[in-house]
């Protein structure tokens, strides 16, 4: 969805630039793109990469089952787990994004985390008993470990939201925006 919205925005700008040479005001679509970039695209890109490669380094079988490894080529791991990180960082460096207020940005982050964890836990604990990742199936045998892991992943997601904000401020030389409160 993010990439589609970026493409629509790009083509709208191109058409507008050709029809009249006046500056295009900051549109609602660009605001939506900026909120999605800040709250979902950047933190998810980092989270996918850090969790996958970190857990693969610790226990390669905790993320991908042996059956999947037989049918999935090795390069696919990088395409699915390294590329999101690279593209998110490149997007932050090449495109100037206005970060939303922390209240708005973190509201989207928490809504996404709540929804995602609800679906993952429903699939794993519900009637289907299908865990999205092998590591969750292992951790589900000990509830405190599962809760600690999911809580840690959620905190990492929030941290990566602020990492994206810090990168944007650093690259685009914006005045300092404090992570705790808005100026």
MODELLER restraints for C-alpha pairs under 7 A, 6 or more apart:
rsr = mdl.restraints
at = mdl.atoms
rsr.add(forms.Gaussian(group=physical.xy_distance, feature=features.Distance(at['CA:2:A'], at['CA:33:A']), mean=6.84, stdev=0.5))
rsr.add(forms.Gaussian(group=physical.xy_distance, feature=features.Distance(at['CA:2:A'], at['CA:36:A']), mean=6.96, stdev=0.5))
rsr.add(forms.Gaussian(group=physical.xy_distance, feature=features.Distance(at['CA:5:A'], at['CA:33:A']), mean=6.80, stdev=0.5))
rsr.add(forms.Gaussian(group=physical.xy_distance, feature=features.Distance(at['CA:6:A'], at['CA:33:A']), mean=6.79, stdev=0.5))
rsr.add(forms.Gaussian(group=physical.xy_distance, feature=features.Distance(at['CA:9:A'], at['CA:29:A']), mean=6.81, stdev=0.5))
rsr.add(forms.Gaussian(group=physical.xy_distance, feature=features.Distance(at['CA:9:A'], at['CA:30:A']), mean=6.94, stdev=0.5))
rsr.add(forms.Gaussian(group=physical.xy_distance, feature=features.Distance(at['CA:34:A'], at['CA:97:A']), mean=5.38, stdev=0.5))
rsr.add(forms.Gaussian(group=physical.xy_distance, feature=features.Distance(at['CA:34:A'], at['CA:98:A']), mean=5.91, stdev=0.5))
rsr.add(forms.Gaussian(group=physical.xy_distance, feature=features.Distance(at['CA:34:A'], at['CA:99:A']), mean=6.33, stdev=0.5))
rsr.add(forms.Gaussian(group=physical.xy_distance, feature=features.Distance(at['CA:35:A'], at['CA:99:A']), mean=6.60, stdev=0.5))
rsr.add(forms.Gaussian(group=physical.xy_distance, feature=features.Distance(at['CA:35:A'], at['CA:100:A']), mean=5.99, stdev=0.5))
rsr.add(forms.Gaussian(group=physical.xy_distance, feature=features.Distance(at['CA:35:A'], at['CA:105:A']), mean=6.48, stdev=0.5))
rsr.add(forms.Gaussian(group=physical.xy_distance, feature=features.Distance(at['CA:38:A'], at['CA:99:A']), mean=6.12, stdev=0.5))
rsr.add(forms.Gaussian(group=physical.xy_distance, feature=features.Distance(at['CA:38:A'], at['CA:105:A']), mean=6.80, stdev=0.5))
rsr.add(forms.Gaussian(group=physical.xy_distance, feature=features.Distance(at['CA:38:A'], at['CA:161:A']), mean=6.47, stdev=0.5))
rsr.add(forms.Gaussian(group=physical.xy_distance, feature=features.Distance(at['CA:38:A'], at['CA:164:A']), mean=6.75, stdev=0.5))
rsr.add(forms.Gaussian(group=physical.xy_distance, feature=features.Distance(at['CA:39:A'], at['CA:105:A']), mean=5.36, stdev=0.5))
rsr.add(forms.Gaussian(group=physical.xy_distance, feature=features.Distance(at['CA:39:A'], at['CA:106:A']), mean=6.83, stdev=0.5))
rsr.add(forms.Gaussian(group=physical.xy_distance, feature=features.Distance(at['CA:39:A'], at['CA:108:A']), mean=6.04, stdev=0.5))
rsr.add(forms.Gaussian(group=physical.xy_distance, feature=features.Distance(at['CA:39:A'], at['CA:109:A']), mean=5.39, stdev=0.5))
rsr.add(forms.Gaussian(group=physical.xy_distance, feature=features.Distance(at['CA:39:A'], at['CA:161:A']), mean=6.21, stdev=0.5))
rsr.add(forms.Gaussian(group=physical.xy_distance, feature=features.Distance(at['CA:40:A'], at['CA:109:A']), mean=6.71, stdev=0.5))
rsr.add(forms.Gaussian(group=physical.xy_distance, feature=features.Distance(at['CA:41:A'], at['CA:88:A']), mean=6.63, stdev=0.5))
rsr.add(forms.Gaussian(group=physical.xy_distance, feature=features.Distance(at['CA:42:A'], at['CA:88:A']), mean=5.07, stdev=0.5))
rsr.add(forms.Gaussian(group=physical.xy_distance, feature=features.Distance(at['CA:42:A'], at['CA:164:A']), mean=6.27, stdev=0.5))
rsr.add(forms.Gaussian(group=physical.xy_distance, feature=features.Distance(at['CA:43:A'], at['CA:157:A']), mean=5.87, stdev=0.5))
rsr.add(forms.Gaussian(group=physical.xy_distance, feature=features.Distance(at['CA:43:A'], at['CA:160:A']), mean=4.89, stdev=0.5))
rsr.add(forms.Gaussian(group=physical.xy_distance, feature=features.Distance(at['CA:43:A'], at['CA:161:A']), mean=5.11, stdev=0.5))
rsr.add(forms.Gaussian(group=physical.xy_distance, feature=features.Distance(at['CA:43:A'], at['CA:164:A']), mean=6.99, stdev=0.5))
rsr.add(forms.Gaussian(group=physical.xy_distance, feature=features.Distance(at['CA:45:A'], at['CA:84:A']), mean=4.45, stdev=0.5))
rsr.add(forms.Gaussian(group=physical.xy_distance, feature=features.Distance(at['CA:45:A'], at['CA:85:A']), mean=4.43, stdev=0.5))
rsr.add(forms.Gaussian(group=physical.xy_distance, feature=features.Distance(at['CA:45:A'], at['CA:88:A']), mean=5.88, stdev=0.5))
rsr.add(forms.Gaussian(group=physical.xy_distance, feature=features.Distance(at['CA:46:A'], at['CA:85:A']), mean=4.94, stdev=0.5))
rsr.add(forms.Gaussian(group=physical.xy_distance, feature=features.Distance(at['CA:46:A'], at['CA:160:A']), mean=6.77, stdev=0.5))
rsr.add(forms.Gaussian(group=physical.xy_distance, feature=features.Distance(at['CA:47:A'], at['CA:157:A']), mean=6.30, stdev=0.5))
rsr.add(forms.Gaussian(group=physical.xy_distance, feature=features.Distance(at['CA:48:A'], at['CA:81:A']), mean=5.85, stdev=0.5))
rsr.add(forms.Gaussian(group=physical.xy_distance, feature=features.Distance(at['CA:49:A'], at['CA:81:A']), mean=4.96, stdev=0.5))
rsr.add(forms.Gaussian(group=physical.xy_distance, feature=features.Distance(at['CA:49:A'], at['CA:82:A']), mean=5.44, stdev=0.5))
rsr.add(forms.Gaussian(group=physical.xy_distance, feature=features.Distance(at['CA:49:A'], at['CA:85:A']), mean=6.00, stdev=0.5))
rsr.add(forms.Gaussian(group=physical.xy_distance, feature=features.Distance(at['CA:52:A'], at['CA:63:A']), mean=6.97, stdev=0.5))
rsr.add(forms.Gaussian(group=physical.xy_distance, feature=features.Distance(at['CA:52:A'], at['CA:81:A']), mean=6.66, stdev=0.5))
rsr.add(forms.Gaussian(group=physical.xy_distance, feature=features.Distance(at['CA:55:A'], at['CA:62:A']), mean=6.99, stdev=0.5))
rsr.add(forms.Gaussian(group=physical.xy_distance, feature=features.Distance(at['CA:55:A'], at['CA:63:A']), mean=6.94, stdev=0.5))
rsr.add(forms.Gaussian(group=physical.xy_distance, feature=features.Distance(at['CA:56:A'], at['CA:63:A']), mean=6.58, stdev=0.5))
rsr.add(forms.Gaussian(group=physical.xy_distance, feature=features.Distance(at['CA:62:A'], at['CA:134:A']), mean=5.28, stdev=0.5))
rsr.add(forms.Gaussian(group=physical.xy_distance, feature=features.Distance(at['CA:62:A'], at['CA:135:A']), mean=4.62, stdev=0.5))
rsr.add(forms.Gaussian(group=physical.xy_distance, feature=features.Distance(at['CA:63:A'], at['CA:133:A']), mean=5.88, stdev=0.5))
rsr.add(forms.Gaussian(group=physical.xy_distance, feature=features.Distance(at['CA:63:A'], at['CA:134:A']), mean=5.64, stdev=0.5))
rsr.add(forms.Gaussian(group=physical.xy_distance, feature=features.Distance(at['CA:63:A'], at['CA:135:A']), mean=6.02, stdev=0.5))
rsr.add(forms.Gaussian(group=physical.xy_distance, feature=features.Distance(at['CA:64:A'], at['CA:134:A']), mean=6.83, stdev=0.5))
rsr.add(forms.Gaussian(group=physical.xy_distance, feature=features.Distance(at['CA:65:A'], at['CA:134:A']), mean=6.91, stdev=0.5))
rsr.add(forms.Gaussian(group=physical.xy_distance, feature=features.Distance(at['CA:92:A'], at['CA:168:A']), mean=6.04, stdev=0.5))
rsr.add(forms.Gaussian(group=physical.xy_distance, feature=features.Distance(at['CA:93:A'], at['CA:171:A']), mean=6.30, stdev=0.5))
rsr.add(forms.Gaussian(group=physical.xy_distance, feature=features.Distance(at['CA:96:A'], at['CA:172:A']), mean=6.91, stdev=0.5))
rsr.add(forms.Gaussian(group=physical.xy_distance, feature=features.Distance(at['CA:99:A'], at['CA:165:A']), mean=6.81, stdev=0.5))
rsr.add(forms.Gaussian(group=physical.xy_distance, feature=features.Distance(at['CA:101:A'], at['CA:182:A']), mean=6.77, stdev=0.5))
rsr.add(forms.Gaussian(group=physical.xy_distance, feature=features.Distance(at['CA:113:A'], at['CA:154:A']), mean=6.69, stdev=0.5))
rsr.add(forms.Gaussian(group=physical.xy_distance, feature=features.Distance(at['CA:120:A'], at['CA:131:A']), mean=6.98, stdev=0.5))
rsr.add(forms.Gaussian(group=physical.xy_distance, feature=features.Distance(at['CA:120:A'], at['CA:132:A']), mean=6.42, stdev=0.5))
rsr.add(forms.Gaussian(group=physical.xy_distance, feature=features.Distance(at['CA:123:A'], at['CA:129:A']), mean=5.84, stdev=0.5))
rsr.add(forms.Gaussian(group=physical.xy_distance, feature=features.Distance(at['CA:123:A'], at['CA:130:A']), mean=5.35, stdev=0.5))
rsr.add(forms.Gaussian(group=physical.xy_distance, feature=features.Distance(at['CA:123:A'], at['CA:131:A']), mean=6.20, stdev=0.5))
rsr.add(forms.Gaussian(group=physical.xy_distance, feature=features.Distance(at['CA:124:A'], at['CA:130:A']), mean=4.71, stdev=0.5))
rsr.add(forms.Gaussian(group=physical.xy_distance, feature=features.Distance(at['CA:124:A'], at['CA:131:A']), mean=4.41, stdev=0.5))
rsr.add(forms.Gaussian(group=physical.xy_distance, feature=features.Distance(at['CA:131:A'], at['CA:137:A']), mean=5.78, stdev=0.5))
rsr.add(forms.Gaussian(group=physical.xy_distance, feature=features.Distance(at['CA:136:A'], at['CA:146:A']), mean=6.92, stdev=0.5))
rsr.add(forms.Gaussian(group=physical.xy_distance, feature=features.Distance(at['CA:139:A'], at['CA:145:A']), mean=5.92, stdev=0.5))
rsr.add(forms.Gaussian(group=physical.xy_distance, feature=features.Distance(at['CA:139:A'], at['CA:146:A']), mean=4.91, stdev=0.5))
rsr.add(forms.Gaussian(group=physical.xy_distance, feature=features.Distance(at['CA:140:A'], at['CA:146:A']), mean=5.69, stdev=0.5))
rsr.add(forms.Gaussian(group=physical.xy_distance, feature=features.Distance(at['CA:162:A'], at['CA:179:A']), mean=6.90, stdev=0.5))
rsr.add(forms.Gaussian(group=physical.xy_distance, feature=features.Distance(at['CA:169:A'], at['CA:176:A']), mean=6.82, stdev=0.5))
rsr.add(forms.Gaussian(group=physical.xy_distance, feature=features.Distance(at['CA:177:A'], at['CA:183:A']), mean=6.86, stdev=0.5))
